[in-house]
Amino acid sequence: MAGLVMHGGEKQFALHTSGPQLRRAIRLRVARSGDYQQIVDAETKPTTYSWTGLGFRYPIASTRGDLDVIARAGARLWRVLGLTADDALLSALPVAATTEHIALQYAALAAGTPALFPGDDIDDIVATARLAPPTALAVATSSATDVVNALGAASALSRVTTVLLVGAPTADERSGVVRALRDAGTTNAAVLAVHAPAGARVMWGECRESQGVTGLHTYPDLEVVQTVDPETGDDASASSGGELVLTQLGMRGSALLRWRTADLVEQVTSESCPACGRTSPRVTRLRREALVIGTDVGRSLDLRVLAGALAGRSEITDWRVVLGGRLRDGRGQIVVHLQTAADPGDAAVGAAADLRAVGSRLPTQLVAATAEELNALGGTPLTARVLERG
């Protein structure tokens, strides 16, 4: 990742900065050379790093200019969410150098919204809410129901009108939070998703008017949002969905071009939002981290690596990956079913060698199968060749 951090100087600043900014810098160069150098450094020198990533964690560098962009994007996010300077934000996210935490901080700062960041300890969250009752609550989707239940038991939800679920919630996660709010007597709060894909530096949000139905609004001037085939990485039609890839625009710290996020989406649409009328591209039916799964031993398995290794072997004509629990004890397993015209044993050994080389981990089983047996495999399709079983 260090190779993706850009190292610019005065020449790169002059080539790539905006016209108004460049003219201002030139005037300062004549009058106050020290101020001119500060402007150049703010646009070209990385100063801040945030951590992101799924299969492995990696840092993303930002310049002072990038942080200004993040703040302005946060102010726009606040308008999409229907929040104002009159709101008070309580964040239940871990206090760490992550994209989500930094994006919330700068959004509140740019919008003039009072915000408290006590961390993710429930006792601290409840104590903070009692001290300064919030109108907006930001909480990770994985712990949202527990946090809302704790705040409800402490009678600390009386002023809450917006709950931000950080991380693109599933239908069950969203409905769980709605039930917890209802049980606490809070029935008029909007439950909206905000999400920062792996590698992103800004967060997307659902518009308040849609109540979470029309998808996440993106920033067409800050990023190009596309989809690729999740198994091969080839271009996919935006209307057909696939794996989300990002290209960031105007960011000077780290260069991320067509960055694969491991999120699966139904489509990327540029049609006007039927709820709020905005014409910014929207991402619909996003499944966060779908292509990087956790294992029983606490490690991660990147299904893109698995699919790439299988697709790269010429003797394997077709294959299926089945994710699910074993019948006897429910423990998670990953079974690869292979169809090959060559010797099945040789094909399995070759595939296993490739998987170990690129993924450092083997699936639970590799099984030779016929075309009929592959087509008969049951499960919910995650991709064309990856199936999930309950």
C-alpha positions in Angstrom: 0.0 0.0 0.0 2.9 2.4 0.5 3.4 2.3 -3.3 -0.1 3.8 -3.7 0.8 6.9 -1.6 1.5 9.8 -4.0 4.5 11.9 -3.5 3.9 15.2 -5.2 5.6 18.6 -5.2 5.3 22.1 -6.7 5.3 20.7 -10.2 2.4 18.3 -9.6 0.5 21.0 -7.7 0.7 23.4 -10.7 -0.4 20.6 -13.1 -3.3 19.2 -11.2 -4.8 21.8 -8.8 -7.9 23.8 -9.7 -7.6 27.1 -11.5 -8.9 29.4 -8.7 -6.6 27.6 -6.2 -3.6 27.9 -8.5 -4.2 31.6 -9.1 -4.5 32.3 -5.4 -1.2 30.4 -4.8 0.6 32.4 -7.5 -0.5 35.6 -5.9 0.7 34.4 -2.5 4.0 33.3 -4.1 4.7 36.9 -5.0 3.5 38.4 -1.7 4.2 35.8 1.0 6.3 32.8 -0.2 5.7 31.0 3.1 2.0 30.9 2.7 2.5 29.7 -0.9 4.5 26.7 0.3 1.8 25.9 2.9 -0.8 25.7 0.1 1.4 23.4 -2.0 2.1 21.2 1.0 -1.6 21.0 2.0 -2.4 19.6 -1.5 0.5 17.3 -2.0 1.9 16.0 1.4 0.1 13.1 3.1 -0.6 14.0 6.8 -3.3 11.6 8.0 -3.8 7.8 7.6 -7.0 5.9 8.1 -7.4 2.1 8.3 -9.7 0.1 6.1 -9.8 -3.3 4.4 -11.5 -6.7 4.9 -9.2 -9.6 4.1 -6.3 -7.6 5.4 -6.1 -4.1 6.9 -4.3 -1.3 5.1 -3.8 2.4 5.5 -5.2 5.1 3.2 -3.3 8.4 3.1 -4.9 11.8 3.0 -3.5 15.3 2.6 -4.9 18.4 4.3 -6.7 19.1 1.1 -8.2 15.6 1.1 -9.5 16.3 4.6 -11.2 19.4 3.4 -12.9 17.4 0.6 -14.0 14.8 3.2 -15.5 17.6 5.4 -17.4 19.1 2.4 -18.7 15.6 1.5 -19.8 15.2 5.1 -21.8 18.4 4.9 -23.5 17.1 1.8 -24.2 13.8 3.5 -25.9 15.6 6.4 -28.3 17.3 3.9 -29.1 13.9 2.4 -29.8 12.5 5.8 -31.9 15.4 6.8 -29.6 16.5 9.6 -28.8 20.1 10.5 -26.7 22.2 13.0 -29.6 21.9 15.4 -29.1 18.2 15.8 -26.7 16.6 18.3 -24.8 13.4 17.3 -23.8 10.6 19.5 -21.4 8.1 17.9 -21.3 4.6 19.2 -18.4 3.6 16.9 -14.9 2.7 18.2 -12.7 5.7 18.5 -10.1 4.7 16.0 -8.4 5.9 12.8 -11.1 4.3 10.5 -12.9 5.8 7.5 -16.2 5.7 9.3 -15.0 7.5 12.5 -13.1 10.2 10.6 -16.0 10.7 8.1 -18.5 11.2 11.0 -16.1 13.6 12.8 -15.6 15.8 9.7 -19.2 15.7 8.7 -20.4 17.0 12.1 -17.6 19.6 12.1 -18.5 20.9 8.6 -22.2 20.9 9.3 -21.8 22.7 12.7 -23.4 19.8 14.5 -22.4 19.1 18.2 -21.0 15.6 18.4 -19.8 13.2 21.1 -17.5 10.2 20.5 -17.3 8.1 23.7 -16.4 4.9 21.9 -18.2 1.6 21.7 -18.5 0.6 25.3 -22.2 0.4 26.1 -21.8 1.8 29.6 -19.9 4.9 28.3 -22.5 5.3 25.5 -25.4 5.3 28.0 -23.6 7.7 30.4 -22.9 10.1 27.5 -26.5 10.0 26.3 -27.8 10.8 29.8 -25.4 13.7 30.1 -26.2 15.1 26.7 -29.3 13.6 25.1 -28.7 13.2 21.3 -31.1 13.7 18.4 -29.0 11.5 16.1 -27.3 8.2 17.0 -24.6 6.5 14.8 -24.0 2.9 15.5 -22.4 -0.1 13.8 -24.9 -2.5 12.3 -23.5 -5.4 14.2 -24.2 -3.9 17.6 -27.0 -1.5 16.8 -29.8 -3.5 18.4 -27.9 -4.0 21.7 -27.0 -0.3 21.9 -30.6 0.9 21.2 -31.9 -1.6 23.8 -29.4 -0.3 26.4 -30.3 3.4 25.6 -34.0 2.5 25.7 -33.7 0.8 29.1 -31.9 4.0 30.4 -34.7 6.2 29.0 -32.1 8.0 26.8 -33.9 7.9 23.5 -36.5 10.6 24.1 -34.9 13.1 21.7 -33.6 10.7 19.0 -35.1 11.4 15.6 -32.4 9.7 13.5 -30.5 6.4 13.8 -27.6 6.0 11.4 -26.7 2.3 10.8 -23.0 2.4 9.8 -22.2 -0.4 7.4 -25.1 -1.0 5.1 -27.5 -3.1 7.2 -29.2 -6.3 6.2 -33.0 -6.4 6.3 -32.9 -8.3 9.6 -30.4 -5.8 11.2 -32.6 -2.9 10.2 -35.8 -4.5 11.4 -34.2 -5.4 14.7 -33.3 -1.7 15.3 -36.8 -0.7 14.4 -38.3 -3.2 16.9 -35.9 -2.0 19.6 -36.9 1.6 19.0 -40.6 0.7 19.1 -40.1 -1.3 22.3 -38.4 1.8 23.8 -41.4 4.0 22.8 -39.6 5.8 20.0 -41.7 5.4 16.9 -40.9 8.6 14.9 -37.1 8.0 14.4 -35.8 7.6 10.9 -33.5 4.5 10.5 -31.0 5.3 7.7 -27.9 3.5 6.5 -24.5 5.1 5.9 -21.7 3.2 4.4 -18.0 3.5 3.4 -16.8 0.7 1.1 -13.4 -0.7 1.7 -10.9 1.8 0.4 -13.3 4.8 0.4 -12.7 8.0 2.3 -16.2 9.4 2.3 -19.5 7.8 3.4 -22.7 7.4 1.4 -26.1 7.8 2.9 -29.8 7.0 2.3 -32.0 10.1 1.8 -34.4 10.8 4.6 -37.3 11.0 2.2 -36.8 7.4 1.1 -36.7 5.9 4.6 -34.0 3.5 3.2 -35.8 2.2 0.1 -34.1 3.9 -2.8 -30.4 3.1 -2.1 -27.2 4.9 -1.1 -26.4 8.3 -2.7 -22.9 8.7 -3.9 -20.8 11.7 -5.0 -20.3 11.9 -8.8 -17.7 14.6 -8.6 -15.6 12.7 -6.0 -15.6 9.1 -7.3 -16.5 6.9 -10.3 -18.7 4.0 -9.1 -18.7 0.9 -11.3 -19.4 -2.8 -11.2 -17.3 -5.9 -12.3 -18.0 -9.6 -12.5 -17.2 -10.8 -8.9 -15.5 -14.0 -10.2 -13.4 -12.7 -13.1 -13.0 -9.0 -12.5 -14.3 -8.2 -16.0 -16.5 -5.2 -16.6 -20.2 -5.7 -15.8 -23.2 -3.7 -16.8 -24.2 -1.2 -14.1 -27.8 -2.2 -14.5 -27.0 -5.9 -13.9 -25.0 -5.4 -10.7 -21.9 -7.2 -9.5 -18.9 -6.3 -7.3 -18.6 -2.6 -6.6 -15.4 -0.9 -7.7 -14.3 2.7 -6.9 -12.1 5.2 -8.5 -11.5 8.3 -6.3 -11.3 11.7 -8.0 -9.5 14.7 -6.6 -7.9 12.9 -3.7 -4.1 13.4 -3.5 -2.9 11.2 -0.7 -3.4 7.6 -2.0 -4.3 6.7 -5.5 -7.0 4.0 -5.7 -8.1 3.3 -9.3 -10.9 0.8 -9.9 -10.5 -0.5 -6.4 -12.4 -3.7 -5.7 -14.4 -3.3 -2.5 -15.8 -6.9 -2.0 -19.3 -5.4 -1.8 -22.0 -6.8 -4.0 -24.7 -4.5 -5.4 -27.9 -5.0 -7.4 -27.2 -2.0 -9.6 -25.7 1.5 -9.9 -28.3 3.8 -11.3 -28.1 7.5 -12.3 -31.9 7.9 -12.6 -33.4 10.6 -10.4 -34.2 9.3 -6.9 -38.0 8.8 -6.7 -38.0 9.9 -3.1 -35.9 13.1 -3.0 -35.3 13.8 -6.7 -31.5 14.0 -6.5 -29.7 12.9 -9.7 -26.5 11.7 -8.1 -25.8 8.0 -8.8 -27.3 5.6 -6.3 -26.1 2.1 -5.2 -29.0 -0.2 -4.6 -29.3 -3.5 -2.6 -25.7 -3.4 -1.4 -24.4 -6.5 0.5 -21.4 -5.3 2.4 -18.3 -7.5 2.5 -20.1 -10.3 0.7 -17.0 -11.6 -1.0 -14.8 -11.8 2.1 -16.1 -14.2 4.6 -15.0 -15.0 8.2 -14.1 -18.6 9.1 -14.6 -20.6 12.2 -11.0 -20.1 13.2 -11.2 -16.4 13.1 -9.5 -15.9 9.8 -10.9 -14.4 6.5 -11.3 -16.0 3.1 -11.4 -13.8 0.0 -13.8 -15.5 -2.4 -12.3 -13.4 -5.2 -9.0 -15.1 -4.7 -10.7 -18.5 -4.7 -12.6 -17.8 -7.9 -9.6 -16.4 -9.6 -7.5 -19.5 -8.9 -10.2 -21.8 -10.2 -10.9 -19.7 -13.3 -7.2 -19.6 -14.1 -6.8 -23.4 -14.5 -7.5 -24.5 -18.1 -8.3 -28.1 -17.2 -11.2 -27.1 -15.0 -14.2 -26.6 -17.2 -16.7 -25.6 -14.6 -16.9 -25.3 -10.8 -19.1 -24.4 -7.8 -18.2 -23.2 -4.4 -20.7 -24.1 -1.7 -20.6 -22.2 1.6 -22.5 -23.6 4.6 -22.6 -25.7 7.7 -21.9 -29.4 8.0 -24.9 -31.5 8.5 -23.6 -33.3 11.6 -22.6 -30.3 13.7 -23.4 -27.1 11.7 -19.7 -26.0 11.6 -18.9 -23.8 8.6 -17.2 -25.4 5.6 -16.3 -24.4 2.1 -16.6 -27.1 -0.5 -15.3 -26.7 -4.1 -17.0 -28.9 -6.7 -14.9 -29.3 -9.9 -15.8 -30.5 -13.4 -12.7 -31.5 -15.4 -11.9 -33.4 -18.6 -8.5 -34.3 -17.1 -7.7 -36.7 -14.3 -9.8 -35.5 -11.3 -7.0 -36.1 -8.8 -4.5 -34.1 -10.8 -7.0 -31.3 -11.3 -7.7 -31.2 -7.5 -4.0 -31.2 -6.6 -3.2 -28.4 -9.1 -6.1 -26.3 -7.9 -5.1 -26.9 -4.2 -1.6 -25.8 -5.0 -2.8 -22.5 -6.6 -5.2 -21.8 -3.8 -2.5 -22.3 -1.2 -0.1 -20.1 -3.2 -2.5 -17.1 -3.6 -4.7 -17.5 -0.6 -2.6 -19.2 2.1 -5.6 -21.3 2.9 -7.4 -24.4 1.4 -11.1 -25.0 1.3 -12.6 -27.7 3.4 -13.0 -30.1 0.5 -12.4 -30.4 -3.3 -14.8 -32.7 -5.0 -14.9 -33.9 -8.6 -18.4 -33.6 -10.2 -20.2 -33.9 -13.5 -22.1 -31.1 -15.2 -25.4 -32.6 -14.0 -24.1 -32.8 -10.4 -23.0 -29.1 -10.5 -26.4 -28.0 -11.8 -28.1 -30.0 -9.1 -26.3 -28.3 -6.2 -28.7 -26.3 -4.1 -28.3 -23.0 -2.3 -28.8 -19.2 -2.6 -26.5 -17.8 -5.4 -24.0 -15.3 -4.0 -22.5 -15.1 -7.5 -23.0 -17.3 -10.6 -20.8 -20.1 -9.2 -20.8 -19.4 -5.4 -23.7 -20.8 -3.5 -24.7 -20.2 0.2 -26.6 -22.8 2.3 -28.3 -21.9 5.5 
